[in-house]
Amino acid sequence: MAVAFPACVHGCSAPFELCEVYLPGPVFGVIEVNVDGQVLPLGAYRVDAPGNFVRADGECWPDCQDMAAASGQPGTFMMTYRWGCRWTRRRSLRCPS
């Protein structure tokens, strides 16, 4: 599932920092995170249960983006992740809380 985050209607000067976003569904694994055309390294983010996507490198997520720009271009914020659960060695289904 690829997620592109919404644009700001009245400019990009939000009075808060966006360091955590919610991802729907059980997150099986993050494939790629792209901010302003740059792919973030694995240690720059983490997924906390239940689906809270947290910036872990001291930065925060962009509070809006240029919806007219193609994904992966400057001014955009997009992530791709796998949605689902995994089987354990004991053959039981385990989903993130």
Biopython code that builds the backbone (N, CA, C, O; Angstrom):
import numpy as np
from Bio.PDB.StructureBuilder import StructureBuilder

atoms = [
    (1, "MET", "N", (0.849, -1.157, 0.000)),
    (1, "MET", "CA", (0.000, 0.000, 0.000)),
    (1, "MET", "C", (0.899, 1.225, 0.000)),
    (1, "MET", "O", (1.813, 1.321, 0.819)),
    (2, "ALA", "N", (0.657, 2.141, -0.888)),
    (2, "ALA", "CA", (1.394, 3.400, -0.912)),
    (2, "ALA", "C", (0.505, 4.478, -0.331)),
    (2, "ALA", "O", (-0.690, 4.534, -0.621)),
    (3, "VAL", "N", (1.081, 5.320, 0.477)),
    (3, "VAL", "CA", (0.330, 6.392, 1.117)),
    (3, "VAL", "C", (0.989, 7.710, 0.774)),
    (3, "VAL", "O", (2.183, 7.894, 1.008)),
    (4, "ALA", "N", (0.207, 8.637, 0.214)),
    (4, "ALA", "CA", (0.681, 10.000, -0.005)),
    (4, "ALA", "C", (-0.077, 10.870, 0.981)),
    (4, "ALA", "O", (-1.296, 10.745, 1.105)),
    (5, "PHE", "N", (0.604, 11.722, 1.662)),
    (5, "PHE", "CA", (-0.022, 12.501, 2.717)),
    (5, "PHE", "C", (-0.628, 13.776, 2.164)),
    (5, "PHE", "O", (-0.154, 14.286, 1.149)),
    (6, "PRO", "N", (-1.667, 14.308, 2.806)),
    (6, "PRO", "CA", (-2.479, 15.376, 2.236)),
    (6, "PRO", "C", (-1.757, 16.708, 2.105)),
    (6, "PRO", "O", (-0.748, 16.976, 2.758)),
    (7, "ALA", "N", (-2.318, 17.521, 1.236)),
    (7, "ALA", "CA", (-1.800, 18.870, 1.032)),
    (7, "ALA", "C", (-2.448, 19.823, 2.022)),
    (7, "ALA", "O", (-3.533, 19.561, 2.540)),
    (8, "CYS", "N", (-1.777, 20.912, 2.272)),
    (8, "CYS", "CA", (-2.356, 21.965, 3.121)),
    (8, "CYS", "C", (-3.185, 22.882, 2.239)),
    (8, "CYS", "O", (-2.759, 23.254, 1.146)),
    (9, "VAL", "N", (-4.349, 23.240, 2.707)),
    (9, "VAL", "CA", (-5.236, 24.096, 1.943)),
    (9, "VAL", "C", (-4.789, 25.558, 2.029)),
    (9, "VAL", "O", (-4.885, 26.290, 1.044)),
    (10, "HIS", "N", (-4.304, 25.988, 3.190)),
    (10, "HIS", "CA", (-3.956, 27.388, 3.409)),
    (10, "HIS", "C", (-2.456, 27.579, 3.623)),
    (10, "HIS", "O", (-2.055, 28.361, 4.485)),
    (11, "GLY", "N", (-1.631, 26.888, 2.863)),
    (11, "GLY", "CA", (-0.187, 27.018, 3.029)),
    (11, "GLY", "C", (0.358, 25.990, 4.004)),
    (11, "GLY", "O", (-0.384, 25.173, 4.549)),
    (12, "CYS", "N", (1.653, 26.041, 4.214)),
    (12, "CYS", "CA", (2.315, 25.019, 5.016)),
    (12, "CYS", "C", (2.908, 25.575, 6.300)),
    (12, "CYS", "O", (4.047, 25.254, 6.642)),
    (13, "SER", "N", (2.176, 26.382, 7.000)),
    (13, "SER", "CA", (2.679, 26.915, 8.257)),
    (13, "SER", "C", (1.795, 26.437, 9.401)),
    (13, "SER", "O", (1.080, 27.224, 10.021)),
    (14, "ALA", "N", (1.853, 25.139, 9.669)),
    (14, "ALA", "CA", (1.051, 24.568, 10.747)),
    (14, "ALA", "C", (1.664, 24.953, 12.094)),
    (14, "ALA", "O", (2.886, 25.059, 12.200)),
    (15, "PRO", "N", (0.841, 25.163, 13.124)),
    (15, "PRO", "CA", (1.357, 25.563, 14.433)),
    (15, "PRO", "C", (1.853, 24.386, 15.279)),
    (15, "PRO", "O", (2.039, 24.539, 16.486)),
    (16, "PHE", "N", (2.067, 23.234, 14.676)),
    (16, "PHE", "CA", (2.488, 22.044, 15.407)),
    (16, "PHE", "C", (3.512, 21.278, 14.580)),
    (16, "PHE", "O", (3.669, 21.526, 13.385)),
    (17, "GLU", "N", (4.207, 20.348, 15.223)),
    (17, "GLU", "CA", (5.128, 19.474, 14.511)),
    (17, "GLU", "C", (4.466, 18.124, 14.315)),
    (17, "GLU", "O", (3.819, 17.604, 15.224)),
    (18, "LEU", "N", (4.626, 17.563, 13.139)),
    (18, "LEU", "CA", (4.027, 16.280, 12.808)),
    (18, "LEU", "C", (5.124, 15.217, 12.857)),
    (18, "LEU", "O", (5.767, 14.941, 11.844)),
    (19, "CYS", "N", (5.339, 14.619, 14.032)),
    (19, "CYS", "CA", (6.401, 13.633, 14.202)),
    (19, "CYS", "C", (5.854, 12.211, 14.193)),
    (19, "CYS", "O", (6.619, 11.251, 14.278)),
    (20, "GLU", "N", (4.546, 12.073, 14.093)),
    (20, "GLU", "CA", (3.895, 10.765, 14.110)),
    (20, "GLU", "C", (2.649, 10.830, 13.232)),
    (20, "GLU", "O", (1.870, 11.779, 13.318)),
    (21, "VAL", "N", (2.465, 9.804, 12.377)),
    (21, "VAL", "CA", (1.245, 9.698, 11.576)),
    (21, "VAL", "C", (0.669, 8.304, 11.759)),
    (21, "VAL", "O", (1.390, 7.362, 12.090)),
    (22, "TYR", "N", (-0.626, 8.178, 11.544)),
    (22, "TYR", "CA", (-1.302, 6.886, 11.700)),
    (22, "TYR", "C", (-1.356, 6.173, 10.352)),
    (22, "TYR", "O", (-1.713, 6.779, 9.342)),
    (23, "LEU", "N", (-1.001, 4.886, 10.333)),
    (23, "LEU", "CA", (-1.107, 4.059, 9.134)),
    (23, "LEU", "C", (-2.245, 3.061, 9.344)),
    (23, "LEU", "O", (-2.246, 2.344, 10.345)),
    (24, "PRO", "N", (-3.210, 2.994, 8.433)),
    (24, "PRO", "CA", (-4.319, 2.060, 8.593)),
    (24, "PRO", "C", (-3.893, 0.613, 8.397)),
    (24, "PRO", "O", (-2.965, 0.315, 7.646)),
    (25, "GLY", "N", (-4.588, -0.273, 9.086)),
    (25, "GLY", "CA", (-4.362, -1.703, 8.948)),
    (25, "GLY", "C", (-3.159, -2.187, 9.723)),
    (25, "GLY", "O", (-2.348, -1.374, 10.167)),
    (26, "PRO", "N", (-3.022, -3.483, 9.898)),
    (26, "PRO", "CA", (-1.798, -3.987, 10.521)),
    (26, "PRO", "C", (-0.621, -3.786, 9.558)),
    (26, "PRO", "O", (-0.680, -4.205, 8.402)),
    (27, "VAL", "N", (0.429, -3.153, 10.035)),
    (27, "VAL", "CA", (1.608, -2.867, 9.198)),
    (27, "VAL", "C", (2.545, -4.064, 9.261)),
    (27, "VAL", "O", (3.122, -4.352, 10.309)),
    (28, "PHE", "N", (2.695, -4.755, 8.145)),
    (28, "PHE", "CA", (3.572, -5.920, 8.061)),
    (28, "PHE", "C", (5.022, -5.506, 7.896)),
    (28, "PHE", "O", (5.913, -6.147, 8.453)),
    (29, "GLY", "N", (5.273, -4.450, 7.142)),
    (29, "GLY", "CA", (6.633, -3.971, 6.949)),
    (29, "GLY", "C", (6.659, -2.741, 6.058)),
    (29, "GLY", "O", (5.829, -2.602, 5.160)),
    (30, "VAL", "N", (7.605, -1.854, 6.302)),
    (30, "VAL", "CA", (7.766, -0.647, 5.502)),
    (30, "VAL", "C", (8.721, -0.956, 4.349)),
    (30, "VAL", "O", (9.804, -1.501, 4.564)),
    (31, "ILE", "N", (8.322, -0.613, 3.146)),
    (31, "ILE", "CA", (9.146, -0.859, 1.960)),
    (31, "ILE", "C", (10.026, 0.345, 1.658)),
    (31, "ILE", "O", (11.228, 0.197, 1.439)),
    (32, "GLU", "N", (9.428, 1.548, 1.643)),
    (32, "GLU", "CA", (10.208, 2.750, 1.342)),
    (32, "GLU", "C", (9.513, 3.978, 1.902)),
    (32, "GLU", "O", (8.285, 4.058, 1.935)),
    (33, "VAL", "N", (10.322, 4.932, 2.342)),
    (33, "VAL", "CA", (9.827, 6.240, 2.782)),
    (33, "VAL", "C", (10.601, 7.287, 1.994)),
    (33, "VAL", "O", (11.832, 7.282, 1.979)),
    (34, "ASN", "N", (9.867, 8.187, 1.338)),
    (34, "ASN", "CA", (10.489, 9.200, 0.500)),
    (34, "ASN", "C", (9.985, 10.573, 0.936)),
    (34, "ASN", "O", (8.783, 10.838, 0.912)),
    (35, "VAL", "N", (10.907, 11.438, 1.333)),
    (35, "VAL", "CA", (10.579, 12.804, 1.745)),
    (35, "VAL", "C", (11.402, 13.759, 0.883)),
    (35, "VAL", "O", (12.631, 13.690, 0.865)),
    (36, "ASP", "N", (10.721, 14.641, 0.177)),
    (36, "ASP", "CA", (11.394, 15.631, -0.689)),
    (36, "ASP", "C", (12.319, 14.998, -1.716)),
    (36, "ASP", "O", (13.364, 15.559, -2.046)),
    (37, "GLY", "N", (11.937, 13.833, -2.222)),
    (37, "GLY", "CA", (12.738, 13.175, -3.243)),
    (37, "GLY", "C", (13.894, 12.355, -2.710)),
    (37, "GLY", "O", (14.680, 11.822, -3.493)),
    (38, "GLN", "N", (14.018, 12.239, -1.384)),
    (38, "GLN", "CA", (15.104, 11.477, -0.771)),
    (38, "GLN", "C", (14.535, 10.268, -0.032)),
    (38, "GLN", "O", (13.600, 10.406, 0.757)),
    (39, "VAL", "N", (15.095, 9.087, -0.286)),
    (39, "VAL", "CA", (14.686, 7.877, 0.430)),
    (39, "VAL", "C", (15.348, 7.896, 1.806)),
    (39, "VAL", "O", (16.564, 8.049, 1.919)),
    (40, "LEU", "N", (14.532, 7.738, 2.851)),
    (40, "LEU", "CA", (15.070, 7.747, 4.217)),
    (40, "LEU", "C", (15.675, 6.397, 4.577)),
    (40, "LEU", "O", (15.145, 5.363, 4.171)),
    (41, "PRO", "N", (16.775, 6.382, 5.329)),
    (41, "PRO", "CA", (17.356, 5.113, 5.780)),
    (41, "PRO", "C", (16.462, 4.470, 6.841)),
    (41, "PRO", "O", (15.649, 5.147, 7.471)),
    (42, "LEU", "N", (16.621, 3.157, 7.033)),
    (42, "LEU", "CA", (15.780, 2.407, 7.970)),
    (42, "LEU", "C", (15.753, 2.978, 9.379)),
    (42, "LEU", "O", (14.695, 2.957, 10.009)),
    (43, "GLY", "N", (16.841, 3.477, 9.897)),
    (43, "GLY", "CA", (16.879, 3.971, 11.259)),
    (43, "GLY", "C", (16.196, 5.317, 11.462)),
    (43, "GLY", "O", (16.103, 5.792, 12.594)),
    (44, "ALA", "N", (15.719, 5.940, 10.392)),
    (44, "ALA", "CA", (15.117, 7.268, 10.489)),
    (44, "ALA", "C", (13.651, 7.228, 10.923)),
    (44, "ALA", "O", (13.070, 8.274, 11.211)),
    (45, "TYR", "N", (13.049, 6.048, 10.975)),
    (45, "TYR", "CA", (11.634, 5.914, 11.315)),
    (45, "TYR", "C", (11.381, 4.563, 11.951)),
    (45, "TYR", "O", (12.219, 3.663, 11.891)),
    (46, "ARG", "N", (10.207, 4.433, 12.564)),
    (46, "ARG", "CA", (9.787, 3.152, 13.115)),
    (46, "ARG", "C", (8.267, 3.120, 13.145)),
    (46, "ARG", "O", (7.610, 4.158, 13.062)),
    (47, "VAL", "N", (7.720, 1.924, 13.263)),
    (47, "VAL", "CA", (6.274, 1.758, 13.398)),
    (47, "VAL", "C", (5.996, 1.264, 14.806)),
    (47, "VAL", "O", (6.427, 0.177, 15.188)),
    (48, "ASP", "N", (5.276, 2.065, 15.574)),
    (48, "ASP", "CA", (4.837, 1.668, 16.909)),
    (48, "ASP", "C", (3.408, 1.154, 16.800)),
    (48, "ASP", "O", (2.620, 1.666, 16.005)),
    (49, "ALA", "N", (3.076, 0.158, 17.586)),
    (49, "ALA", "CA", (1.703, -0.366, 17.567)),
    (49, "ALA", "C", (0.768, 0.670, 18.143)),
    (49, "ALA", "O", (1.175, 1.388, 19.056)),
    (50, "PRO", "N", (-0.425, 0.793, 17.684)),
    (50, "PRO", "CA", (-1.039, 0.148, 16.528)),
    (50, "PRO", "C", (-0.987, 1.034, 15.278)),
    (50, "PRO", "O", (-1.923, 1.794, 15.030)),
    (51, "GLY", "N", (0.048, 0.955, 14.519)),
    (51, "GLY", "CA", (0.154, 1.675, 13.257)),
    (51, "GLY", "C", (0.607, 3.112, 13.358)),
    (51, "GLY", "O", (0.378, 3.888, 12.430)),
    (52, "ASN", "N", (1.240, 3.494, 14.447)),
    (52, "ASN", "CA", (1.776, 4.850, 14.549)),
    (52, "ASN", "C", (3.147, 4.879, 13.892)),
    (52, "ASN", "O", (4.070, 4.193, 14.331)),
    (53, "PHE", "N", (3.273, 5.667, 12.853)),
    (53, "PHE", "CA", (4.501, 5.783, 12.084)),
    (53, "PHE", "C", (5.270, 6.976, 12.625)),
    (53, "PHE", "O", (4.838, 8.119, 12.471)),
    (54, "VAL", "N", (6.411, 6.718, 13.262)),
    (54, "VAL", "CA", (7.133, 7.724, 14.042)),
    (54, "VAL", "C", (8.465, 8.053, 13.390)),
    (54, "VAL", "O", (9.176, 7.160, 12.930)),
    (55, "ARG", "N", (8.795, 9.316, 13.350)),
    (55, "ARG", "CA", (10.118, 9.749, 12.893)),
    (55, "ARG", "C", (11.082, 9.543, 14.050)),
    (55, "ARG", "O", (10.842, 10.060, 15.141)),
    (56, "ALA", "N", (12.160, 8.807, 13.845)),
    (56, "ALA", "CA", (13.052, 8.405, 14.936)),
    (56, "ALA", "C", (14.441, 9.034, 14.850)),
    (56, "ALA", "O", (15.322, 8.691, 15.639)),
    (57, "ASP", "N", (14.644, 9.942, 13.911)),
    (57, "ASP", "CA", (15.973, 10.536, 13.737)),
    (57, "ASP", "C", (16.058, 11.975, 14.237)),
    (57, "ASP", "O", (16.992, 12.697, 13.888)),
    (58, "GLY", "N", (15.085, 12.398, 15.054)),
    (58, "GLY", "CA", (15.094, 13.752, 15.588)),
    (58, "GLY", "C", (14.374, 14.762, 14.712)),
    (58, "GLY", "O", (14.198, 15.912, 15.113)),
    (59, "GLU", "N", (13.962, 14.356, 13.537)),
    (59, "GLU", "CA", (13.210, 15.225, 12.630)),
    (59, "GLU", "C", (11.721, 14.909, 12.760)),
    (59, "GLU", "O", (11.343, 13.953, 13.436)),
    (60, "CYS", "N", (10.882, 15.708, 12.118)),
    (60, "CYS", "CA", (9.452, 15.442, 12.058)),
    (60, "CYS", "C", (9.042, 15.298, 10.599)),
    (60, "CYS", "O", (9.783, 15.683, 9.695)),
    (61, "TRP", "N", (7.857, 14.741, 10.379)),
    (61, "TRP", "CA", (7.343, 14.586, 9.025)),
    (61, "TRP", "C", (6.912, 15.944, 8.491)),
    (61, "TRP", "O", (6.564, 16.832, 9.268)),
    (62, "PRO", "N", (6.931, 16.117, 7.159)),
    (62, "PRO", "CA", (6.414, 17.370, 6.589)),
    (62, "PRO", "C", (4.941, 17.527, 6.975)),
    (62, "PRO", "O", (4.201, 16.545, 7.039)),
    (63, "ASP", "N", (4.524, 18.765, 7.229)),
    (63, "ASP", "CA", (3.133, 18.985, 7.622)),
    (63, "ASP", "C", (2.205, 19.128, 6.421)),
    (63, "ASP", "O", (0.987, 19.166, 6.593)),
    (64, "CYS", "N", (2.752, 19.209, 5.208)),
    (64, "CYS", "CA", (1.950, 19.218, 3.983)),
    (64, "CYS", "C", (2.878, 18.950, 2.801)),
    (64, "CYS", "O", (4.095, 18.842, 2.952)),
    (65, "GLN", "N", (2.267, 18.845, 1.619)),
    (65, "GLN", "CA", (3.091, 18.585, 0.443)),
    (65, "GLN", "C", (2.470, 19.193, -0.800)),
    (65, "GLN", "O", (1.308, 19.598, -0.802)),
    (66, "ASP", "N", (3.269, 19.250, -1.858)),
    (66, "ASP", "CA", (2.845, 19.772, -3.151)),
    (66, "ASP", "C", (2.140, 18.648, -3.902)),
    (66, "ASP", "O", (2.798, 17.770, -4.461)),
    (67, "MET", "N", (0.810, 18.667, -3.920)),
    (67, "MET", "CA", (0.037, 17.598, -4.560)),
    (67, "MET", "C", (0.135, 17.647, -6.084)),
    (67, "MET", "O", (-0.235, 16.677, -6.746)),
    (68, "ALA", "N", (0.621, 18.746, -6.657)),
    (68, "ALA", "CA", (0.791, 18.830, -8.103)),
    (68, "ALA", "C", (2.101, 18.173, -8.547)),
    (68, "ALA", "O", (2.275, 17.888, -9.732)),
    (69, "ALA", "N", (3.017, 17.933, -7.617)),
    (69, "ALA", "CA", (4.306, 17.311, -7.940)),
    (69, "ALA", "C", (4.157, 15.797, -7.987)),
    (69, "ALA", "O", (3.338, 15.223, -7.269)),
    (70, "ALA", "N", (4.945, 15.162, -8.827)),
    (70, "ALA", "CA", (4.949, 13.703, -8.899)),
    (70, "ALA", "C", (5.585, 13.127, -7.639)),
    (70, "ALA", "O", (6.441, 13.759, -7.019)),
    (71, "SER", "N", (5.160, 11.930, -7.269)),
    (71, "SER", "CA", (5.742, 11.264, -6.099)),
    (71, "SER", "C", (7.247, 11.158, -6.249)),
    (71, "SER", "O", (7.753, 10.863, -7.332)),
    (72, "GLY", "N", (7.960, 11.400, -5.157)),
    (72, "GLY", "CA", (9.414, 11.319, -5.177)),
    (72, "GLY", "C", (10.097, 12.605, -5.584)),
    (72, "GLY", "O", (11.322, 12.645, -5.699)),
    (73, "GLN", "N", (9.326, 13.659, -5.805)),
    (73, "GLN", "CA", (9.896, 14.955, -6.165)),
    (73, "GLN", "C", (10.010, 15.836, -4.922)),
    (73, "GLN", "O", (9.366, 15.558, -3.911)),
    (74, "PRO", "N", (10.814, 16.888, -4.983)),
    (74, "PRO", "CA", (10.874, 17.831, -3.855)),
    (74, "PRO", "C", (9.468, 18.348, -3.519)),
    (74, "PRO", "O", (8.666, 18.616, -4.413)),
    (75, "GLY", "N", (9.189, 18.481, -2.234)),
    (75, "GLY", "CA", (7.879, 18.945, -1.786)),
    (75, "GLY", "C", (6.869, 17.836, -1.585)),
    (75, "GLY", "O", (5.703, 18.109, -1.301)),
    (76, "THR", "N", (7.302, 16.560, -1.731)),
    (76, "THR", "CA", (6.373, 15.443, -1.540)),
    (76, "THR", "C", (6.804, 14.570, -0.361)),
    (76, "THR", "O", (7.960, 14.601, 0.062)),
    (77, "PHE", "N", (5.866, 13.802, 0.153)),
    (77, "PHE", "CA", (6.087, 12.874, 1.274)),
    (77, "PHE", "C", (5.245, 11.648, 0.987)),
    (77, "PHE", "O", (4.017, 11.720, 0.950)),
    (78, "MET", "N", (5.915, 10.513, 0.783)),
    (78, "MET", "CA", (5.205, 9.292, 0.454)),
    (78, "MET", "C", (5.903, 8.099, 1.090)),
    (78, "MET", "O", (7.129, 8.066, 1.198)),
    (79, "MET", "N", (5.116, 7.134, 1.503)),
    (79, "MET", "CA", (5.692, 5.897, 2.013)),
    (79, "MET", "C", (4.927, 4.726, 1.433)),
    (79, "MET", "O", (3.739, 4.829, 1.124)),
    (80, "THR", "N", (5.625, 3.613, 1.290)),
    (80, "THR", "CA", (5.023, 2.380, 0.804)),
    (80, "THR", "C", (5.253, 1.318, 1.866)),
    (80, "THR", "O", (6.366, 1.149, 2.362)),
    (81, "TYR", "N", (4.177, 0.597, 2.212)),
    (81, "TYR", "CA", (4.302, -0.449, 3.225)),
    (81, "TYR", "C", (3.412, -1.633, 2.886)),
    (81, "TYR", "O", (2.458, -1.519, 2.117)),
    (82, "ARG", "N", (3.747, -2.764, 3.475)),
    (82, "ARG", "CA", (2.946, -3.978, 3.320)),
    (82, "ARG", "C", (1.946, -4.051, 4.455)),
    (82, "ARG", "O", (2.273, -3.814, 5.617)),
    (83, "TRP", "N", (0.728, -4.383, 4.094)),
    (83, "TRP", "CA", (-0.363, -4.469, 5.039)),
    (83, "TRP", "C", (-0.644, -5.942, 5.302)),
    (83, "TRP", "O", (-0.750, -6.719, 4.354)),
    (84, "GLY", "N", (-0.767, -6.345, 6.559)),
    (84, "GLY", "CA", (-1.124, -7.724, 6.844)),
    (84, "GLY", "C", (-0.522, -8.253, 8.125)),
    (84, "GLY", "O", (0.027, -7.502, 8.931)),
    (85, "CYS", "N", (-0.632, -9.559, 8.301)),
    (85, "CYS", "CA", (-0.168, -10.261, 9.496)),
    (85, "CYS", "C", (0.859, -11.306, 9.074)),
    (85, "CYS", "O", (1.049, -11.553, 7.883)),
    (86, "ARG", "N", (1.516, -11.912, 10.046)),
    (86, "ARG", "CA", (2.491, -12.956, 9.714)),
    (86, "ARG", "C", (2.203, -14.231, 10.497)),
    (86, "ARG", "O", (1.623, -14.203, 11.583)),
    (87, "TRP", "N", (2.619, -15.330, 9.921)),
    (87, "TRP", "CA", (2.477, -16.628, 10.581)),
    (87, "TRP", "C", (3.667, -16.856, 11.501)),
    (87, "TRP", "O", (4.800, -16.541, 11.137)),
    (88, "THR", "N", (3.422, -17.396, 12.681)),
    (88, "THR", "CA", (4.512, -17.723, 13.601)),
    (88, "THR", "C", (4.997, -19.136, 13.303)),
    (88, "THR", "O", (4.396, -19.842, 12.493)),
    (89, "ARG", "N", (6.067, -19.547, 13.946)),
    (89, "ARG", "CA", (6.587, -20.912, 13.758)),
    (89, "ARG", "C", (5.599, -21.967, 14.237)),
    (89, "ARG", "O", (5.623, -23.106, 13.770)),
    (90, "ARG", "N", (4.737, -21.588, 15.161)),
    (90, "ARG", "CA", (3.730, -22.529, 15.679)),
    (90, "ARG", "C", (2.448, -22.502, 14.861)),
    (90, "ARG", "O", (1.415, -23.013, 15.296)),
    (91, "ARG", "N", (2.514, -21.915, 13.696)),
    (91, "ARG", "CA", (1.396, -21.849, 12.773)),
    (91, "ARG", "C", (0.182, -21.108, 13.306)),
    (91, "ARG", "O", (-0.961, -21.479, 13.041)),
    (92, "SER", "N", (0.452, -20.057, 14.058)),
    (92, "SER", "CA", (-0.644, -19.193, 14.469)),
    (92, "SER", "C", (-0.432, -17.825, 13.830)),
    (92, "SER", "O", (0.698, -17.407, 13.578)),
    (93, "LEU", "N", (-1.520, -17.152, 13.578)),
    (93, "LEU", "CA", (-1.451, -15.863, 12.926)),
    (93, "LEU", "C", (-1.169, -14.775, 13.961)),
    (93, "LEU", "O", (-1.847, -14.694, 14.986)),
    (94, "ARG", "N", (-0.173, -13.945, 13.689)),
    (94, "ARG", "CA", (0.193, -12.872, 14.618)),
    (94, "ARG", "C", (0.096, -11.540, 13.889)),
    (94, "ARG", "O", (0.749, -11.316, 12.870)),
    (95, "CYS", "N", (-0.753, -10.648, 14.449)),
    (95, "CYS", "CA", (-0.927, -9.320, 13.875)),
    (95, "CYS", "C", (-0.472, -8.278, 14.878)),
    (95, "CYS", "O", (-0.628, -8.467, 16.085)),
    (96, "PRO", "N", (0.092, -7.174, 14.388)),
    (96, "PRO", "CA", (0.452, -6.103, 15.316)),
    (96, "PRO", "C", (-0.796, -5.614, 16.054)),
    (96, "PRO", "O", (-1.888, -5.614, 15.485)),
    (97, "SER", "N", (-0.649, -5.209, 17.283)),
    (97, "SER", "CA", (-1.780, -4.726, 18.069)),
    (97, "SER", "C", (-2.305, -3.425, 17.531)),
    (97, "SER", "O", (-3.261, -2.873, 18.075)),
]
sb = StructureBuilder()
sb.init_structure("model")
sb.init_model(0)
sb.init_chain("A")
sb.init_seg("    ")
for serial, (resi, resn, name, xyz) in enumerate(atoms, 1):
    if name == "N":
        sb.init_residue(resn, " ", resi, " ")
    sb.init_atom(name, np.array(xyz, "f"), 0.0, 1.0, " ", f" {name:<3s}", serial, name[0])
structure = sb.get_structure()
